[in-house]
Amino acid sequence: MSYRLGIDLGGTTAKIALVDEKGRVVKSATVPSHGFPVPQVLARQCAETCHRLLDGKKIKRVGVGVAGDIDFDRGVVRVSPNLGWKNVPLKKMLQASFRCDVIVDNDANAAAWGLYKTQVPKSVKNMIAVTLGTGVGGGLVLNGELYRGGTGSAGEVGHMTMDENGRLCNCGNRGCLETYAGAIHLVRRVKEDLAQGQRSSLQKIYKTAPETITPLLLSQEARKGDSYARKVWADVGHVLGLALGNLVYVFNPEFIILTGGIAQAKGLILTPLLKTLRKRTFKTPIRHVNVHVADEAPNMGVIGASLL
Amino acid sequence: MSYRLGIDLGGTTAKIALVDEKGRVVKSATVPSHGFPVPQVLARQCAETCHRLLDGKKIKRVGVGVAGDIDFDRGVVRVSPNLGWKNVPLKKMLQASFRCDVIVDNDANAAAWGLYKTQVPKSVKNMIAVTLGTGVGGGLVLNGELYRGGTGSAGEVGHMTMDENGRLCNCGNRGCLETYAGAIHLVRRVKEDLAQGQRSSLQKIYKTAPETITPLLLSQEARKGDSYARKVWADVGHVLGLALGNLVYVFNPEFIILTGGIAQAKGLILTPLLKTLRKRTFKTPIRHVNVHVADEAPNMGVIGASLL
């Protein structure tokens, strides 16, 4: 049995896992990473935890996925707002603690690669992964390889402009895909509508406990038949259909995989998404693309990192 | 000296050229292809012309660029509206006439490849070519190779949705990039504005000879200072900036090259385009992308085909 080691480094914790050759987590641990940790200290803590998990086992490679702008070739974290890091040579720092190669990549790339290797048919060579979480991210696999672009910044589907006069995004622009399909904006929109008296079964909940309004609740109410909640999901699906339609035109993938909390609305999003996608795209590429909601896999970031 | 042979097969003529190793046309000829030619007949005529140009010279490969939906792997023209062809096994037909390999690809891909090989710095690995002609097309070079996608349909940037309620496109959808940046739609928009009494130096020309209103005239009037004409180009540049911004987010290319008649408006488009692009995209990818108007090269289709 051969093993791989993955580190998924976010702004709250670093997940570390020993992964077997079938992509299953054998052992895992976490290291806290909140409060803008000193890079050298966090790197040492991660390395120590890795060696504890390894327990003498030999590995060929350590893969690290980091939330931020990564220089893949040099293994440098250019900027990570969540970690408060700038120009951190993470690869070099970790390399000193291991007798094997260390690969540092963006966390969305790592997750996309994990999905590609564990949830997508082997015949697929070109895939878009879209993460619909708090924000919206993505990763591309082209010709069977993770595509990183000129500076390792590829795959940022969440900031494609859908309407330049739309809602203000955290990035400073307006109308990014994330402002339609990211959880924060979705919940904000729903609360605004409810505050303006929108008729919905959510109205009662909004008046008593507005903080309990989440995407999960919104999908529950939609499934119970609330037409407003259904409309909200239909809007998300429609805008995703337009965005993915553009990507189908440009890079003609065989597979699109949606993941993250928002994607768990499944059919509520997928039905309108496919309707828009079929309406907008050409026949040949649309006939050959499969749009799929990923199986829930909370460890995909660390599994993907281990498979880098 | 080694030679290559290219065929650029459009709905009016097939351009055929013998190209040297530096990508220069040595000899060329055309074969008429209008009026929906019988595939076998046109293939034979092209092959005969090729042999006449070759005059006994040996070549390793014949490259063919065809306007239409091409199955690159099998060398089949799935659909070419301009030629009136459906499921034509062009590679097989031509292969019989040559003792070398025949490559059949989409004409936009061929042109993009030609630009990449002749007008782009060698260090560039990821490039988007956008052809702003009668319509709007494109081609992608990723990791130093022409990227064709799952069914050879990649690179159709002209049909990205910019506004789903926009102008009706020839493809049947509304608000495609082509309806903002393609010559037919651009001229139509200008004439509509002038018919509605838009103040402009073009008004006099519109009243006496409306058929002389072309993108070239529009750029001449803009350069003379007509504020309406300047505004039209600014709009084209702005929408292109939004579309290319989305592609920078997703593909993170080092180079974007604009070609075709509309691109010859140069600064009139490029200045507003870059302004929008810089406003919309993240710092790292935008710092590393060069946006460039291609040198005029009327034979790029056939040169690119020869280099496939």
Boltz contact constraints between the chains, C-beta under 6 A:
constraints:
  - contact:
      token1: [A, 69]
      token2: [B, 284]
      max_distance: 6.0
  - contact:
      token1: [A, 126]
      token2: [B, 149]
      max_distance: 6.0
  - contact:
      token1: [A, 126]
      token2: [B, 150]
      max_distance: 6.0
  - contact:
      token1: [A, 149]
      token2: [B, 126]
      max_distance: 6.0
  - contact:
      token1: [A, 149]
      token2: [B, 251]
      max_distance: 6.0
  - contact:
      token1: [A, 149]
      token2: [B, 252]
      max_distance: 6.0
  - contact:
      token1: [A, 150]
      token2: [B, 126]
      max_distance: 6.0
  - contact:
      token1: [A, 150]
      token2: [B, 252]
      max_distance: 6.0
  - contact:
      token1: [A, 150]
      token2: [B, 253]
      max_distance: 6.0
  - contact:
      token1: [A, 150]
      token2: [B, 254]
      max_distance: 6.0
  - contact:
      token1: [A, 150]
      token2: [B, 288]
      max_distance: 6.0
  - contact:
      token1: [A, 151]
      token2: [B, 252]
      max_distance: 6.0
  - contact:
      token1: [A, 151]
      token2: [B, 284]
      max_distance: 6.0
  - contact:
      token1: [A, 151]
      token2: [B, 285]
      max_distance: 6.0
  - contact:
      token1: [A, 151]
      token2: [B, 288]
      max_distance: 6.0
  - contact:
      token1: [A, 153]
      token2: [B, 252]
      max_distance: 6.0
  - contact:
      token1: [A, 153]
      token2: [B, 284]
      max_distance: 6.0
  - contact:
      token1: [A, 153]
      token2: [B, 285]
      max_distance: 6.0
  - contact:
      token1: [A, 154]
      token2: [B, 251]
      max_distance: 6.0
  - contact:
      token1: [A, 154]
      token2: [B, 252]
      max_distance: 6.0
  - contact:
      token1: [A, 156]
      token2: [B, 249]
      max_distance: 6.0
  - contact:
      token1: [A, 157]
      token2: [B, 250]
      max_distance: 6.0
  - contact:
      token1: [A, 159]
      token2: [B, 249]
      max_distance: 6.0
  - contact:
      token1: [A, 160]
      token2: [B, 246]
      max_distance: 6.0
  - contact:
      token1: [A, 160]
      token2: [B, 249]
      max_distance: 6.0
  - contact:
      token1: [A, 161]
      token2: [B, 242]
      max_distance: 6.0
  - contact:
      token1: [A, 173]
      token2: [B, 280]
      max_distance: 6.0
  - contact:
      token1: [A, 242]
      token2: [B, 161]
      max_distance: 6.0
  - contact:
      token1: [A, 246]
      token2: [B, 160]
      max_distance: 6.0
  - contact:
      token1: [A, 249]
      token2: [B, 156]
      max_distance: 6.0
  - contact:
      token1: [A, 249]
      token2: [B, 159]
      max_distance: 6.0
  - contact:
      token1: [A, 249]
      token2: [B, 160]
      max_distance: 6.0
  - contact:
      token1: [A, 250]
      token2: [B, 157]
      max_distance: 6.0
  - contact:
      token1: [A, 251]
      token2: [B, 149]
      max_distance: 6.0
  - contact:
      token1: [A, 251]
      token2: [B, 154]
      max_distance: 6.0
  - contact:
      token1: [A, 252]
      token2: [B, 149]
      max_distance: 6.0
  - contact:
      token1: [A, 252]
      token2: [B, 150]
      max_distance: 6.0
  - contact:
      token1: [A, 252]
      token2: [B, 151]
      max_distance: 6.0
  - contact:
      token1: [A, 252]
      token2: [B, 153]
      max_distance: 6.0
  - contact:
      token1: [A, 252]
      token2: [B, 154]
      max_distance: 6.0
  - contact:
      token1: [A, 253]
      token2: [B, 150]
      max_distance: 6.0
  - contact:
      token1: [A, 254]
      token2: [B, 150]
      max_distance: 6.0
  - contact:
      token1: [A, 280]
      token2: [B, 173]
      max_distance: 6.0
  - contact:
      token1: [A, 284]
      token2: [B, 69]
      max_distance: 6.0
  - contact:
      token1: [A, 284]
      token2: [B, 151]
      max_distance: 6.0
  - contact:
      token1: [A, 284]
      token2: [B, 153]
      max_distance: 6.0
  - contact:
      token1: [A, 285]
      token2: [B, 151]
      max_distance: 6.0
  - contact:
      token1: [A, 285]
      token2: [B, 153]
      max_distance: 6.0
  - contact:
      token1: [A, 288]
      token2: [B, 150]
      max_distance: 6.0
  - contact:
      token1: [A, 288]
      token2: [B, 151]
      max_distance: 6.0
